[in-house]
């Protein structure tokens, strides 16, 4: 196949130069010609060079040469079995001593009496204040305020009307399901935690966005916080503050602040240099440039950070029910303990609806900020109605609350509730009875779980645990070196070795086997569905509401259906992880395939390539960075839910975290949490796309 001369043409949409490829001639008429090779985008080009067979062989050869002596010495000194006891450090004992000291001095030491006690009291007062306000407003006042403020945040008009209708439906559903009071408890904790997390995130983001030194110092901290599962945040705060809302609040703030910090810093650092230079040339001070240029240019990223902070805070508030946070999460947790799917669903639906409401409201607020302003300055944000909407919402909420109090109807009327627990449990019993086993040909969910455990989880776990410890480290180093630099390989290997040093080698490999099995299933399903959605428009449109719902559901909620269908065990934990991670993989795959250069696709079609050839030879190669990003995100999300799966029989490190949390055992819980961080760091480094790293 020959290719016509490629002349550089200017792309006015992006301001870049790309090649226009002409048509070539096919070798024969019997079969269509493959598309002409196109110049890949920079990230794809770096990735292709990194994974070139010659480059791979060279990297592995140099790694083998560097590792031959250390491996031989390690095998001679410490054997080739599991992690040697001589290389372990007992971190449990000193952590237990710290735990004992905290318990013994919690009521006497000045740090607790004059610092932490004030923090705890402030947290309780703030949460109680918001909760009492919501109770005073009652269902009428709270619902009215939520609807009008959501309409105001969306900027009014049709968009505001859609958000207002969604808000009204959400709050009505919470009341109809009999969950009004738990919903108010969750909202009170959410309001305080989101405000504190957003403030902390903005401060950290400002510091990182304006200072390279702070940015470099914060990056590893935020990386660690990103891979640390939510459960691991709870134990230290329980020890310091005890069971209750203060521990839930502070753990939620720490868990939810990183996305706000990251996106604020990214927005500030990505501000248009030309605008900043123009502002400086006009004599603006650094503070004026920040206020009039940097922050307005970064508002989209800041609002996205707020959206992510809200969603993570809601997820954490639900998980924090295990330490006495109360609210909807406590209803789910109590129902999960008794496998009462009906009660759990009655509490889980309001959680999902709250997530949808908050997500839609913040998204609409972001769209409002992008609305154009007319030349006379009377854009949507500058109308009298928009300025008066917030005071009008407050006045309407107070009026509705007073009217409800006068009628003696501040609490949601019991006659307006619908009990769904019993019919849901009957439906669950029917589904379990008919789908768990005895289904012709496919067997049923319990059969699937048994076969999955027997044929995949057990061999994978036993195979990893049977490997010589030094070979596991060598395998991690090789994978990390293939996709990154020597520093990447050293970081991943050190993190894997730290797992052994902590004395949890076997349990960590058990957790790793569950993550790898869940990741394999997630990628098979996610990439297949993503490819289908990218090529068939109606499939993408049909999947969009499903993916939106799945992405807004907190991690805790996924445990409810899998326990009923798969029973407790590792298979149930992996199933929940797959369902949780699948939407992200599908979305990233679809977006990556859709963003392939249209010129490349047109050239392939003009050369007569079939749909399969276009996918295999053009779309998939050019979308390779996005596919590796999907792998990376799948790993992080699967790991997060596999750890929570310790509550439903997942075992391994997740069980240690749950056990340490339930018993207040800092040593057991924190060692397991640290091992999880190390494992997450390993998985992140061996799956992060090469294009995201420094040039080799």
C-alpha positions as CSV (number, residue, x, y, z in Angstrom):
1,X,0.0,0.0,0.0
2,X,1.4,3.4,-0.9
3,X,0.5,6.7,0.7
4,X,0.2,10.1,-0.9
5,X,2.3,12.9,0.2
6,X,1.2,14.2,3.6
7,X,1.1,18.0,3.6
8,X,1.0,19.9,6.9
9,X,-2.3,21.8,7.3
10,X,-3.3,24.2,10.0
11,X,-6.1,23.2,12.3
12,X,-7.7,26.5,13.3
13,X,-9.8,24.9,16.1
14,X,-6.7,23.9,18.1
15,X,-4.0,26.2,16.9
16,X,-1.8,23.1,16.1
17,X,-0.5,21.6,12.9
18,X,-1.4,18.1,11.8
19,X,-0.9,16.0,8.7
20,X,-3.5,15.5,6.1
21,X,-3.2,12.0,4.7
22,X,-4.3,11.3,1.2
23,X,-5.7,8.1,-0.2
24,X,-3.4,5.2,-1.3
25,X,-3.8,2.3,-3.6
26,X,-4.8,-1.2,-2.4
27,X,-2.7,-4.3,-3.2
28,X,-5.6,-6.2,-4.7
29,X,-9.4,-6.0,-5.2
30,X,-10.2,-9.2,-3.2
31,X,-9.9,-7.6,0.3
32,X,-10.1,-4.0,1.5
33,X,-6.9,-2.2,2.3
34,X,-5.9,-1.3,5.8
35,X,-5.9,2.4,6.6
36,X,-2.8,4.4,6.0
37,X,-0.6,4.9,9.0
38,X,-1.1,8.3,10.6
39,X,1.0,10.4,12.8
40,X,-0.1,9.6,16.4
41,X,-0.7,12.3,19.0
42,X,2.3,13.0,21.3
43,X,1.0,10.8,24.2
44,X,0.2,7.9,21.9
45,X,3.6,8.3,20.3
46,X,5.5,8.2,23.6
47,X,3.4,5.2,24.7
48,X,4.1,3.4,21.4
49,X,7.8,3.9,21.8
50,X,7.7,2.8,25.4
51,X,5.9,-0.5,24.5
52,X,7.9,-1.1,21.3
53,X,9.2,-4.7,21.4
54,X,12.8,-3.6,21.1
55,X,12.4,-1.0,23.8
56,X,10.7,-3.6,26.1
57,X,13.5,-6.1,25.5
58,X,16.1,-3.5,26.3
59,X,14.4,-2.4,29.5
60,X,14.0,-5.9,30.7
61,X,17.6,-6.8,29.9
62,X,19.0,-3.9,31.8
63,X,16.6,-4.6,34.7
64,X,17.7,-8.3,34.8
65,X,21.3,-7.3,34.7
66,X,20.8,-4.9,37.6
67,X,18.8,-7.4,39.6
68,X,20.8,-10.6,39.2
69,X,23.2,-10.0,42.1
70,X,20.7,-8.7,44.6
71,X,18.3,-11.5,43.8
72,X,21.0,-14.1,44.2
73,X,22.1,-12.7,47.5
74,X,18.5,-12.5,48.8
75,X,17.8,-16.0,47.8
76,X,20.9,-17.3,49.5
77,X,20.4,-15.3,52.7
78,X,16.7,-15.6,53.2
79,X,15.5,-18.4,51.0
80,X,12.9,-18.5,48.2
81,X,9.6,-19.1,50.0
82,X,7.3,-16.5,51.5
83,X,8.5,-13.2,52.9
84,X,11.3,-14.0,55.5
85,X,10.6,-13.4,59.1
86,X,14.0,-11.8,59.5
87,X,13.0,-8.9,57.3
88,X,9.8,-8.1,59.1
89,X,9.3,-5.3,61.6
90,X,6.7,-5.5,64.4
91,X,4.8,-2.2,63.9
92,X,1.8,-3.5,65.8
93,X,3.3,-3.3,69.3
94,X,4.4,0.4,69.2
95,X,1.1,1.4,67.6
96,X,-0.8,-0.5,70.3
97,X,1.2,1.5,72.9
98,X,0.2,4.7,71.2
99,X,-3.4,3.5,71.2
100,X,-3.2,2.7,74.9
101,X,-1.6,6.1,75.7
102,X,-4.4,7.9,73.8
103,X,-7.1,6.0,75.7
104,X,-5.4,6.6,79.1
105,X,-4.8,10.3,78.5
106,X,-7.9,11.3,76.5
107,X,-9.5,12.9,79.5
108,X,-6.4,14.4,81.3
109,X,-3.8,15.5,78.8
110,X,-3.7,19.2,77.9
111,X,-3.7,18.4,74.1
112,X,-7.1,16.7,74.5
113,X,-8.5,19.1,77.1
114,X,-7.5,22.4,75.5
115,X,-7.3,21.6,71.7
116,X,-9.0,18.4,70.6
117,X,-11.9,18.8,73.0
118,X,-12.6,22.3,71.6
119,X,-12.5,20.9,68.1
120,X,-14.9,18.1,69.1
121,X,-17.3,20.5,70.8
122,X,-17.2,22.9,67.8
123,X,-18.0,20.0,65.4
124,X,-20.9,18.8,67.6
125,X,-22.3,22.4,67.9
126,X,-22.0,22.9,64.1
127,X,-23.7,19.7,63.2
128,X,-26.4,20.1,65.9
129,X,-27.0,23.7,64.8
130,X,-27.7,22.7,61.2
131,X,-29.8,19.7,62.2
132,X,-31.9,21.8,64.6
133,X,-32.4,24.4,61.8
134,X,-33.6,21.7,59.5
135,X,-35.9,20.3,62.1
136,X,-37.3,23.8,62.8
137,X,-37.9,24.3,59.1
138,X,-39.7,21.0,59.0
139,X,-40.4,19.1,55.8
140,X,-42.2,22.0,54.2
141,X,-39.6,24.7,54.9
142,X,-36.6,22.4,54.1
143,X,-38.1,21.2,50.9
144,X,-39.1,24.8,49.8
145,X,-35.6,26.1,50.6
146,X,-33.9,23.3,48.7
147,X,-36.0,23.7,45.6
148,X,-35.6,27.5,45.4
149,X,-31.9,27.5,46.2
150,X,-31.3,24.8,43.6
151,X,-33.3,26.9,41.1
152,X,-31.1,29.9,42.0
153,X,-27.9,27.9,41.7
154,X,-28.9,26.8,38.2
155,X,-29.5,30.4,37.2
156,X,-33.3,30.1,36.7
157,X,-34.9,29.6,33.3
158,X,-35.5,26.1,31.9
159,X,-32.3,24.7,33.4
160,X,-33.3,26.0,36.8
161,X,-36.7,24.6,36.4
162,X,-35.3,21.1,35.6
163,X,-33.1,21.2,38.7
164,X,-35.9,22.5,40.9
165,X,-38.2,19.6,39.8
166,X,-35.4,17.1,40.4
167,X,-34.9,18.6,43.9
168,X,-38.6,18.4,44.7
169,X,-38.8,14.8,43.6
170,X,-35.7,13.8,45.6
171,X,-37.0,15.3,48.9
172,X,-40.5,13.9,48.3
173,X,-39.0,10.4,47.7
174,X,-37.0,10.6,50.9
175,X,-40.2,11.3,52.8
176,X,-42.4,8.8,51.0
177,X,-39.8,6.1,51.8
178,X,-40.0,6.9,55.5
179,X,-36.5,8.2,55.6
180,X,-37.1,11.9,56.2
181,X,-35.4,12.0,59.7
182,X,-32.3,10.0,58.7
183,X,-32.0,12.2,55.6
184,X,-31.9,15.3,57.7
185,X,-29.2,13.8,59.9
186,X,-27.1,13.0,56.8
187,X,-27.7,16.5,55.3
188,X,-26.6,18.2,58.6
189,X,-23.4,16.2,58.6
190,X,-22.9,16.8,54.9
191,X,-23.4,20.5,55.1
192,X,-20.7,21.0,57.8
193,X,-18.3,18.5,56.3
194,X,-18.5,19.9,52.7
195,X,-18.1,23.4,54.0
196,X,-15.0,22.5,56.0
197,X,-13.5,20.2,53.3
198,X,-14.1,22.9,50.6
199,X,-12.4,25.5,52.7
200,X,-9.4,23.3,53.5
201,X,-9.1,22.2,49.9
202,X,-9.2,25.8,48.5
203,X,-6.5,26.8,51.0
204,X,-4.3,23.9,50.0
205,X,-5.0,24.5,46.3
206,X,-4.2,28.1,46.6
207,X,-0.9,27.3,48.2
208,X,0.0,24.6,45.7
209,X,-1.2,26.7,42.7
210,X,0.9,29.7,43.6
211,X,4.0,27.9,44.9
212,X,6.0,25.2,43.0
213,X,7.6,24.1,46.3
214,X,4.3,23.6,48.0
215,X,2.9,21.8,44.9
216,X,5.9,19.4,44.9
217,X,5.5,18.8,48.6
218,X,1.7,18.2,48.5
219,X,1.6,15.9,45.4
220,X,2.8,12.7,47.2
221,X,0.6,13.5,50.2
222,X,-2.5,13.8,47.9
223,X,-1.4,10.7,45.9
224,X,-1.3,8.7,49.2
225,X,-4.7,10.1,50.3
226,X,-6.2,9.2,46.9
227,X,-5.3,5.5,47.2
228,X,-6.1,5.2,50.9
229,X,-9.5,3.5,51.2
230,X,-12.2,5.3,53.1
231,X,-12.3,2.8,56.0
232,X,-8.6,3.4,56.8
233,X,-9.4,7.1,57.7
234,X,-11.9,6.1,60.5
235,X,-9.7,4.3,63.1
236,X,-7.3,7.2,64.1
237,X,-10.2,9.6,64.5
238,X,-12.2,7.1,66.5
239,X,-9.3,6.7,68.9
240,X,-8.9,10.5,69.3
241,X,-12.5,11.6,69.4
242,X,-14.4,8.4,70.2
243,X,-17.5,7.1,68.6
244,X,-19.8,9.8,67.3
245,X,-20.2,12.7,64.9
246,X,-16.9,14.5,65.6
247,X,-14.9,11.5,64.4
248,X,-17.2,11.1,61.4
249,X,-16.9,14.8,60.5
250,X,-13.1,15.0,60.7
251,X,-12.6,11.8,58.8
252,X,-15.0,13.0,56.1
253,X,-13.2,16.4,55.8
254,X,-9.8,14.7,55.4
255,X,-11.2,12.2,52.9
256,X,-13.1,14.8,50.8
257,X,-10.6,17.7,50.7
258,X,-8.0,16.3,48.2
259,X,-10.0,16.7,45.0
260,X,-10.8,20.3,45.9
261,X,-7.1,20.9,46.5
262,X,-6.0,19.1,43.3
263,X,-8.4,20.8,41.0
264,X,-8.0,24.3,42.5
265,X,-4.2,24.0,42.1
266,X,-4.6,22.7,38.5
267,X,-6.9,25.6,37.6
268,X,-4.6,28.2,39.1
269,X,-1.5,26.7,37.5
270,X,-3.2,26.3,34.1
271,X,-4.3,30.0,33.9
272,X,-3.6,31.6,30.5
273,X,-0.1,33.2,30.8
274,X,-1.1,35.9,28.3
275,X,-4.0,37.1,30.6
276,X,-1.7,37.1,33.6
277,X,1.0,39.0,31.8
278,X,-1.6,41.6,30.6
279,X,-2.8,42.0,34.2
280,X,0.7,42.5,35.5
281,X,1.5,45.0,32.7
282,X,-1.4,47.1,33.9
283,X,0.2,47.4,37.4
284,X,-2.0,44.8,39.2
285,X,-0.5,43.5,42.4
286,X,-0.1,39.7,43.0
287,X,-3.3,39.7,45.1
288,X,-5.2,41.6,42.5
289,X,-4.0,39.2,39.8
290,X,-5.2,36.3,41.9
291,X,-8.6,37.9,42.5
292,X,-9.3,39.3,39.0
293,X,-7.5,36.9,36.8
294,X,-6.4,33.5,38.3
295,X,-9.5,32.7,40.3
296,X,-12.0,33.7,37.5
297,X,-10.0,31.6,35.0
298,X,-9.9,28.6,37.3
299,X,-13.6,28.8,38.3
300,X,-14.5,25.7,36.2
301,X,-11.9,23.6,37.8
302,X,-12.8,24.9,41.3
303,X,-16.5,24.1,40.7
304,X,-15.6,20.6,39.5
305,X,-13.5,20.2,42.6
306,X,-16.5,21.2,44.7
307,X,-18.6,18.6,42.9
308,X,-16.1,15.9,43.5
309,X,-15.8,16.9,47.2
310,X,-19.5,16.7,47.7
311,X,-19.7,13.3,46.2
312,X,-16.8,11.9,48.2
313,X,-18.2,13.5,51.4
314,X,-21.5,11.8,50.8
315,X,-19.8,8.5,50.3
316,X,-17.7,8.9,53.4
317,X,-20.7,10.1,55.5
318,X,-22.4,6.8,54.6
319,X,-19.4,4.7,55.5
320,X,-18.9,6.7,58.7
321,X,-22.1,5.2,60.0
322,X,-20.0,2.3,61.4
323,X,-18.6,4.8,63.9
324,X,-21.8,6.4,65.0
325,X,-22.5,9.0,62.3
326,X,-26.1,8.0,62.2
327,X,-28.4,9.0,59.3
328,X,-29.0,7.0,56.2
329,X,-25.7,5.2,56.4
330,X,-26.7,3.8,59.8
331,X,-29.9,2.5,58.3
332,X,-28.0,0.7,55.5
333,X,-25.4,-0.7,57.9
334,X,-28.0,-2.1,60.3
335,X,-29.9,-3.6,57.4
336,X,-26.7,-5.0,55.9
337,X,-25.9,-6.7,59.2
338,X,-29.2,-8.6,59.0
339,X,-29.2,-9.0,55.2
340,X,-32.5,-7.1,55.2
341,X,-32.4,-6.0,51.6
342,X,-35.8,-4.2,51.7
343,X,-34.8,-2.0,54.6
344,X,-31.4,-1.4,53.1
345,X,-32.9,-0.4,49.7
346,X,-35.4,2.0,51.4
347,X,-32.3,3.8,52.9
348,X,-30.1,3.3,49.8
349,X,-32.5,5.0,47.4
350,X,-32.4,8.3,49.3
351,X,-28.6,8.1,49.3
352,X,-28.6,7.8,45.6
353,X,-31.2,10.5,45.1
354,X,-29.2,12.9,47.3
355,X,-26.1,12.2,45.2
356,X,-28.1,12.8,42.0
357,X,-29.5,16.0,43.4
358,X,-26.2,17.4,44.5
359,X,-24.5,16.3,41.3
360,X,-27.1,17.9,39.1
361,X,-27.2,21.1,41.1
362,X,-23.4,21.7,41.0
363,X,-23.3,20.7,37.3
364,X,-26.0,23.2,36.5
365,X,-24.2,25.9,38.5
366,X,-21.1,25.2,36.4
367,X,-23.2,25.6,33.2
368,X,-24.6,28.8,34.6
369,X,-21.1,30.3,35.0
370,X,-20.5,29.6,31.3
371,X,-23.6,31.5,30.3
372,X,-22.7,34.5,28.0
373,X,-23.2,38.0,29.3
374,X,-24.9,40.4,26.9
375,X,-23.2,43.7,25.9
376,X,-25.4,45.7,28.2
377,X,-24.3,43.7,31.2
378,X,-27.7,42.1,31.8
379,X,-26.7,38.5,31.4
380,X,-28.4,35.7,33.4
381,X,-26.3,36.3,36.5
382,X,-27.1,40.1,36.6
383,X,-30.9,40.1,36.4
384,X,-32.9,41.5,39.3
385,X,-34.6,38.1,39.6
386,X,-31.3,36.3,40.0
387,X,-30.1,38.7,42.7
388,X,-33.3,38.5,44.6
389,X,-33.7,34.7,44.4
390,X,-31.7,33.8,47.5
391,X,-33.5,36.2,49.9
392,X,-36.8,35.1,48.3
393,X,-35.9,31.5,48.9
394,X,-35.1,32.2,52.5
395,X,-38.3,34.1,53.0
396,X,-40.4,31.4,51.3
397,X,-38.8,28.7,53.4
398,X,-39.5,30.5,56.6
399,X,-43.1,31.2,55.6
400,X,-43.6,27.5,54.7
401,X,-42.0,26.4,58.0
402,X,-44.2,28.8,60.0
403,X,-47.3,27.6,58.2
404,X,-46.4,23.9,58.8
405,X,-45.7,24.6,62.5
406,X,-49.0,26.4,62.8
407,X,-50.7,23.3,61.4
408,X,-48.7,21.0,63.7
409,X,-47.1,19.2,60.7
410,X,-43.3,19.9,61.0
411,X,-42.5,16.1,60.8
412,X,-43.2,14.2,57.6
413,X,-46.7,12.8,57.9
414,X,-46.7,9.1,58.6
415,X,-49.7,8.7,56.4
416,X,-47.6,9.8,53.4
417,X,-45.1,7.0,53.6
418,X,-44.8,3.9,51.5
419,X,-43.4,0.7,53.0
420,X,-41.3,-1.0,50.4
421,X,-39.3,-3.3,52.7
422,X,-41.7,-6.2,52.7
423,X,-42.4,-6.4,48.9
424,X,-38.7,-5.8,48.2
425,X,-37.7,-8.7,50.5
426,X,-40.4,-10.9,48.9
427,X,-39.0,-10.0,45.5
428,X,-35.5,-10.7,46.8
429,X,-36.4,-14.1,48.1
430,X,-38.0,-15.0,44.7
431,X,-34.9,-13.8,42.8
432,X,-32.5,-15.6,45.1
433,X,-34.7,-18.7,45.0
434,X,-34.8,-18.7,41.2
435,X,-31.4,-17.2,40.3
436,X,-29.0,-18.4,43.0
437,X,-29.0,-22.0,41.8
438,X,-30.8,-24.4,39.6
439,X,-31.0,-22.1,36.6
440,X,-30.7,-24.2,33.4
441,X,-27.4,-24.0,31.6
442,X,-25.9,-21.0,33.5
443,X,-26.4,-22.6,37.0
444,X,-27.2,-19.4,39.0
445,X,-25.4,-16.7,41.0
446,X,-24.3,-19.0,43.8
447,X,-22.9,-21.4,41.2
448,X,-21.1,-18.5,39.5
449,X,-19.7,-17.4,42.8
450,X,-18.5,-20.9,43.6
451,X,-16.9,-21.4,40.2
452,X,-15.4,-17.9,40.3
453,X,-13.8,-18.6,43.6
454,X,-12.6,-22.1,42.7
455,X,-11.3,-21.5,39.3
456,X,-10.0,-18.0,39.5
457,X,-9.7,-16.5,43.0
458,X,-8.2,-19.5,44.7
459,X,-5.6,-20.4,41.9
460,X,-4.6,-16.7,41.7
461,X,-4.2,-16.3,45.4
462,X,-2.4,-19.6,45.8
463,X,-0.2,-18.9,42.9
464,X,0.8,-15.5,44.2
465,X,1.5,-16.8,47.7
466,X,3.5,-19.7,46.3
467,X,5.9,-17.4,44.3
468,X,9.2,-16.7,45.9
469,X,9.1,-13.3,47.6
470,X,11.9,-11.9,45.6
471,X,10.3,-13.0,42.3
472,X,7.2,-10.9,43.3
473,X,9.4,-7.9,43.8
474,X,11.2,-8.5,40.5
475,X,7.8,-8.8,38.7
476,X,6.6,-5.6,40.2
477,X,9.9,-3.8,39.2
478,X,9.6,-5.2,35.6
479,X,6.0,-4.0,35.1
480,X,6.7,-0.6,36.6
481,X,9.8,-0.2,34.5
482,X,7.9,-1.1,31.3
483,X,5.5,1.8,31.8
484,X,7.7,4.3,33.6
485,X,11.2,5.2,34.6
486,X,13.7,3.7,37.0
487,X,12.3,5.9,39.7
488,X,8.9,4.4,39.0
489,X,10.2,0.9,39.3
490,X,12.1,1.7,42.5
491,X,9.0,3.3,44.1
492,X,6.8,0.4,43.2
493,X,9.3,-2.2,44.4
494,X,9.9,-0.3,47.7
495,X,6.1,-0.1,48.3
496,X,5.7,-3.9,47.7
497,X,8.7,-4.6,50.0
498,X,7.1,-2.4,52.7
499,X,4.1,-4.8,52.7
500,X,6.4,-7.6,53.6
501,X,8.3,-5.6,56.2
502,X,5.0,-4.8,57.9
503,X,4.4,-8.6,58.3
504,X,1.2,-8.8,56.2
505,X,2.7,-10.4,53.0
506,X,0.3,-13.3,52.7
507,X,-2.9,-11.2,53.4
508,X,-1.7,-8.5,51.0
509,X,-1.3,-11.1,48.2
510,X,-4.8,-12.4,49.0
511,X,-6.1,-8.8,48.6
512,X,-4.0,-8.4,45.4
513,X,-5.5,-11.6,43.9
514,X,-9.1,-10.2,44.5
515,X,-8.1,-6.9,42.9
516,X,-6.6,-8.6,39.9
517,X,-9.6,-10.9,39.4
518,X,-12.0,-7.9,39.8
519,X,-9.9,-5.8,37.4
520,X,-9.9,-8.5,34.8
521,X,-13.7,-8.8,34.8
522,X,-14.1,-5.0,34.9
523,X,-11.8,-4.5,31.9
524,X,-13.4,-7.3,29.9
525,X,-16.9,-5.9,30.4
526,X,-16.0,-2.2,30.5
527,X,-13.9,-2.1,27.4
528,X,-16.4,-4.2,25.4
529,X,-19.3,-2.0,26.5
530,X,-17.2,1.2,25.9
531,X,-16.4,0.1,22.4
532,X,-20.0,-0.6,21.7
533,X,-21.1,2.7,23.1
534,X,-18.5,4.6,21.1
535,X,-19.6,3.0,17.9
536,X,-23.4,2.9,18.4
537,X,-25.0,6.2,19.5
538,X,-28.2,4.8,20.8
539,X,-26.3,2.4,23.1
540,X,-24.5,5.4,24.6
541,X,-27.7,7.3,25.1
542,X,-29.3,4.3,26.8
543,X,-26.4,3.7,29.0
544,X,-25.9,7.3,30.1
545,X,-28.6,7.4,32.9
546,X,-27.5,4.0,34.1
547,X,-23.9,5.1,34.3
548,X,-24.8,8.4,36.0
549,X,-26.8,6.5,38.7
550,X,-24.0,4.0,39.3
551,X,-21.3,6.7,39.5
552,X,-23.3,8.7,42.1
553,X,-24.0,5.7,44.4
554,X,-21.7,5.5,47.5
555,X,-19.5,2.5,47.8
556,X,-21.4,1.1,50.8
557,X,-24.6,0.7,48.8
558,X,-23.1,-1.8,46.3
559,X,-22.7,-4.4,49.1
560,X,-26.5,-4.8,49.5
561,X,-27.5,-6.6,46.3
562,X,-24.3,-8.7,46.0
563,X,-24.7,-10.2,49.4
564,X,-28.3,-11.3,48.5
565,X,-27.2,-12.8,45.2
566,X,-23.7,-14.2,45.9
567,X,-23.8,-14.7,49.6
568,X,-20.9,-13.6,51.8
569,X,-17.4,-14.3,50.7
570,X,-14.7,-13.1,48.4
571,X,-16.8,-13.5,45.3
572,X,-19.4,-11.0,46.7
573,X,-16.6,-8.5,47.5
574,X,-15.2,-8.8,43.9
575,X,-18.7,-8.5,42.4
576,X,-19.4,-5.3,44.3
577,X,-16.0,-3.9,43.2
578,X,-16.7,-4.8,39.5
579,X,-20.1,-3.0,39.6
580,X,-18.5,0.1,41.3
581,X,-15.6,0.4,38.9
582,X,-17.4,-0.5,35.7
583,X,-18.9,3.0,34.9
584,X,-15.6,4.7,35.0
585,X,-14.0,2.2,32.6
586,X,-16.9,2.4,30.2
587,X,-16.9,6.2,30.2
588,X,-13.1,6.6,29.7
589,X,-13.1,4.0,27.0
590,X,-16.0,5.6,25.1
591,X,-14.5,9.0,25.4
592,X,-11.1,7.9,24.3
593,X,-12.4,6.2,21.2
594,X,-14.7,9.1,20.4
595,X,-11.8,11.6,20.6
596,X,-9.7,9.8,18.0
597,X,-8.8,12.3,15.2
598,X,-11.7,12.4,12.7
599,X,-9.2,12.8,9.9
600,X,-7.7,9.4,10.8
601,X,-11.1,7.7,10.7
602,X,-12.1,9.4,7.5
603,X,-8.8,8.3,5.9
604,X,-9.5,4.7,7.0
605,X,-13.0,4.8,5.6
606,X,-11.8,6.3,2.3
607,X,-9.3,3.4,2.0
608,X,-12.2,0.9,2.3
609,X,-11.4,-0.4,5.8
610,X,-14.2,-2.3,7.5
611,X,-15.6,-1.3,10.9
612,X,-13.5,-4.0,12.6
613,X,-10.3,-2.8,10.8
614,X,-11.0,0.8,11.8
615,X,-11.4,-0.2,15.4
616,X,-8.4,-2.5,15.5
617,X,-5.9,-0.5,13.4
618,X,-7.0,3.1,14.1
619,X,-9.2,3.7,17.1
620,X,-7.7,1.3,19.6
621,X,-4.0,2.2,18.8
622,X,-4.7,6.0,19.0
623,X,-6.9,5.6,22.1
624,X,-4.2,3.5,23.9
625,X,-3.4,6.2,26.5
626,X,-7.1,6.5,27.4
627,X,-7.4,2.7,27.7
628,X,-4.4,2.6,30.1
629,X,-6.0,5.4,32.0
630,X,-9.1,3.2,32.2
631,X,-7.0,0.4,33.6
632,X,-5.5,2.8,36.2
633,X,-8.8,4.1,37.4
634,X,-10.2,0.6,37.4
635,X,-7.4,-0.5,39.7
636,X,-8.0,2.3,42.2
637,X,-11.8,1.8,42.3
638,X,-11.7,-2.0,42.5
639,X,-9.2,-1.8,45.4
640,X,-11.4,0.7,47.3
641,X,-14.4,-1.7,47.3
642,X,-12.4,-4.9,47.8
643,X,-11.3,-3.4,51.1
644,X,-14.9,-2.5,52.1
645,X,-15.7,-6.1,51.0
646,X,-14.0,-7.2,54.2
647,X,-17.4,-6.5,55.8
648,X,-19.1,-9.2,53.6
649,X,-16.5,-11.9,53.9
650,X,-13.7,-10.6,51.6
651,X,-11.1,-11.3,54.3
652,X,-7.5,-10.3,53.9
653,X,-6.5,-6.7,54.6
654,X,-10.1,-5.5,54.4
655,X,-11.0,-7.8,57.3
656,X,-8.1,-6.5,59.3
657,X,-9.3,-2.9,58.8
658,X,-12.8,-3.7,59.8
659,X,-11.7,-5.8,62.8
660,X,-9.3,-3.1,64.0
661,X,-12.1,-0.5,63.6
662,X,-14.7,-2.5,65.5
663,X,-12.3,-3.3,68.4
664,X,-10.4,0.0,68.4
665,X,-7.2,-1.9,67.7
666,X,-4.9,0.8,66.2
667,X,-2.0,-1.6,65.6
668,X,-4.0,-4.1,63.6
669,X,-6.1,-1.5,61.7
670,X,-3.3,1.0,60.9
671,X,-0.8,-1.7,59.8
672,X,-3.5,-3.1,57.4
673,X,-4.3,0.5,56.3
674,X,-0.6,1.2,55.6
675,X,-0.3,-2.0,53.6
676,X,-3.3,-1.0,51.6
677,X,-1.7,2.3,50.8
678,X,1.5,0.5,49.7
679,X,-0.5,-1.9,47.6
680,X,-2.5,0.9,46.0
681,X,0.8,2.7,45.2
682,X,2.2,-0.4,43.6
683,X,-0.9,-0.9,41.4
684,X,-1.0,2.8,40.5
685,X,2.6,2.8,39.4
686,X,2.4,-0.3,37.3
687,X,-0.8,0.9,35.5
688,X,-0.2,4.6,35.1
689,X,0.1,5.5,31.4
690,X,3.6,6.2,30.2
691,X,2.6,9.5,28.7
692,X,1.8,10.8,32.1
693,X,5.3,10.3,33.4
694,X,8.5,12.3,32.8
695,X,10.4,11.6,29.6
696,X,12.6,8.6,29.9
